[in-house]
Amino acid sequence: MKQVKLNVRQEQFVQEIAKGKTQRQAYLLAYPGSKKWKPETVDSKSSVLANNGKILARLEEIQREIERRNSVSREAVIEQLRALGFADIPVRNVRASDKLKALEIIVRILGYDKHGSNEITEASKAAHANLVSAIKELSRAGQ
């Protein structure tokens, strides 16, 4: 597959996102002039850039390369987190706080914490509702 061509700033933005930075942090690093802007403006611009087709394609390329190098797929990570997040606490001797953390990570990986996604399906809405309910229930449990 042919590598997506981006300008220097776009590539830096994608690289920072791939390293785990938030969209805002990545934008501020890639576009230093934006440090003078209001946070809402940075958030808006970074959101538009993050949803650009070329940016999304390049991020996917980077993620595939990381998976290939590490021999770990996103699906395998999610499966392990799912097993922990939905484990039966007494049987598996898993603390509620561990379950909560695993569910929070799943929410971030799957993008359920992001607002305004154009590709929200009924299945993803139901999955999101289930995860939110599980997180709330664990929070009420106090661990």
C-alpha positions as CSV (number, residue, x, y, z in Angstrom):
1,M,0.0,0.0,0.0
2,K,1.3,3.4,-0.9
3,Q,2.1,5.7,2.0
4,V,-0.2,8.7,2.4
5,K,1.7,12.0,1.8
6,L,1.2,14.8,4.3
7,N,3.0,18.1,4.9
8,V,5.5,18.3,7.7
9,R,3.0,19.7,10.2
10,Q,0.3,17.2,9.4
11,E,2.9,14.4,9.8
12,Q,4.0,15.7,13.1
13,F,0.4,15.9,14.3
14,V,-0.2,12.3,13.3
15,Q,3.0,11.2,14.9
16,E,2.1,12.9,18.2
17,I,-1.3,11.3,18.1
18,A,0.3,7.9,17.5
19,K,2.5,8.5,20.6
20,G,-0.6,8.9,22.7
21,K,-0.9,12.7,22.8
22,T,-4.4,14.2,22.8
23,Q,-5.5,16.0,19.7
24,R,-5.0,19.4,21.4
25,Q,-1.5,18.5,22.6
26,A,-0.5,17.2,19.1
27,Y,-1.9,20.3,17.4
28,L,0.0,22.7,19.7
29,L,3.2,20.8,19.0
30,A,2.7,20.6,15.3
31,Y,1.4,24.2,14.9
32,P,3.3,26.3,17.6
33,G,1.6,29.5,16.5
34,S,-1.7,28.0,17.9
35,K,-0.4,28.4,21.5
36,K,-1.7,32.0,21.3
37,W,-5.2,30.9,20.4
38,K,-8.1,30.2,22.7
39,P,-8.4,26.6,23.8
40,E,-11.8,26.3,22.0
41,T,-10.2,27.4,18.8
42,V,-7.3,24.8,19.2
43,D,-9.8,22.1,20.0
44,S,-11.9,23.0,16.9
45,K,-9.0,23.1,14.5
46,S,-7.5,19.9,15.9
47,S,-10.8,18.1,15.6
48,V,-11.2,19.1,12.0
49,L,-7.6,18.0,11.2
50,A,-8.0,14.7,13.1
51,N,-11.0,13.8,11.1
52,N,-9.3,14.6,7.7
53,G,-9.3,11.5,5.5
54,K,-5.5,11.8,4.8
55,I,-4.8,12.1,8.5
56,L,-7.0,9.1,9.4
57,A,-5.4,7.0,6.7
58,R,-1.8,7.9,7.8
59,L,-2.7,7.2,11.4
60,E,-4.0,3.8,10.4
61,E,-0.8,3.1,8.5
62,I,1.3,3.9,11.6
63,Q,-0.9,1.7,13.8
64,R,-0.6,-1.2,11.4
65,E,3.2,-0.8,11.4
66,I,3.3,-0.7,15.2
67,E,1.1,-3.8,15.3
68,R,3.4,-5.6,12.8
69,R,6.5,-4.6,14.7
70,N,5.1,-5.6,18.0
71,S,3.2,-8.6,16.8
72,V,0.3,-7.4,18.9
73,S,-3.0,-6.4,17.3
74,R,-5.5,-3.9,18.5
75,E,-8.0,-6.6,18.7
76,A,-5.8,-8.8,20.9
77,V,-5.3,-5.9,23.3
78,I,-9.0,-5.1,23.4
79,E,-9.8,-8.8,24.0
80,Q,-7.5,-8.9,27.0
81,L,-8.9,-5.7,28.4
82,R,-12.4,-7.1,27.8
83,A,-11.6,-10.2,29.7
84,L,-10.4,-8.1,32.7
85,G,-13.1,-5.5,32.4
86,F,-16.0,-8.0,32.4
87,A,-14.4,-10.6,34.7
88,D,-16.5,-12.0,37.5
89,I,-14.8,-10.3,40.5
90,P,-15.1,-13.1,43.1
91,V,-14.2,-15.9,40.7
92,R,-11.2,-14.2,39.1
93,N,-10.0,-12.3,42.2
94,V,-10.1,-9.1,40.2
95,R,-10.5,-5.8,42.0
96,A,-13.3,-3.5,40.9
97,S,-10.7,-0.7,40.4
98,D,-8.9,-2.9,37.9
99,K,-12.1,-3.6,36.1
100,L,-12.9,0.1,36.0
101,K,-9.5,1.0,34.6
102,A,-9.8,-1.8,31.9
103,L,-13.2,-0.5,30.8
104,E,-11.9,3.1,30.7
105,I,-9.1,2.0,28.4
106,I,-11.5,0.1,26.2
107,V,-13.7,3.2,25.9
108,R,-10.7,5.3,24.8
109,I,-9.4,2.7,22.3
110,L,-12.7,2.3,20.7
111,G,-13.3,6.1,20.6
112,Y,-16.4,6.0,22.7
113,D,-15.1,9.0,24.7
114,K,-15.1,11.2,21.6
115,H,-18.1,13.3,20.7
116,G,-19.3,14.1,17.3
117,S,-18.3,10.9,15.5
118,N,-20.0,10.7,12.1
119,E,-19.9,6.9,12.2
120,I,-22.0,6.1,15.3
121,T,-24.1,3.0,14.7
122,E,-26.9,1.6,16.7
123,A,-24.5,-1.3,17.8
124,S,-21.8,1.2,18.9
125,K,-24.5,3.2,20.8
126,A,-25.6,0.1,22.6
127,A,-22.0,-0.9,23.4
128,H,-21.2,2.6,24.6
129,A,-24.3,2.5,26.9
130,N,-23.3,-0.9,28.3
131,L,-19.7,0.3,29.0
132,V,-21.0,3.5,30.6
133,S,-23.4,1.5,32.8
134,A,-20.6,-0.9,33.9
135,I,-18.3,2.0,34.7
136,K,-21.0,3.7,36.8
137,E,-21.8,0.5,38.6
138,L,-18.2,0.0,39.4
139,S,-17.8,3.6,40.6
140,R,-20.8,3.1,42.9
141,A,-19.2,-0.1,44.3
142,G,-16.4,2.1,45.7
143,Q,-13.4,0.3,44.5
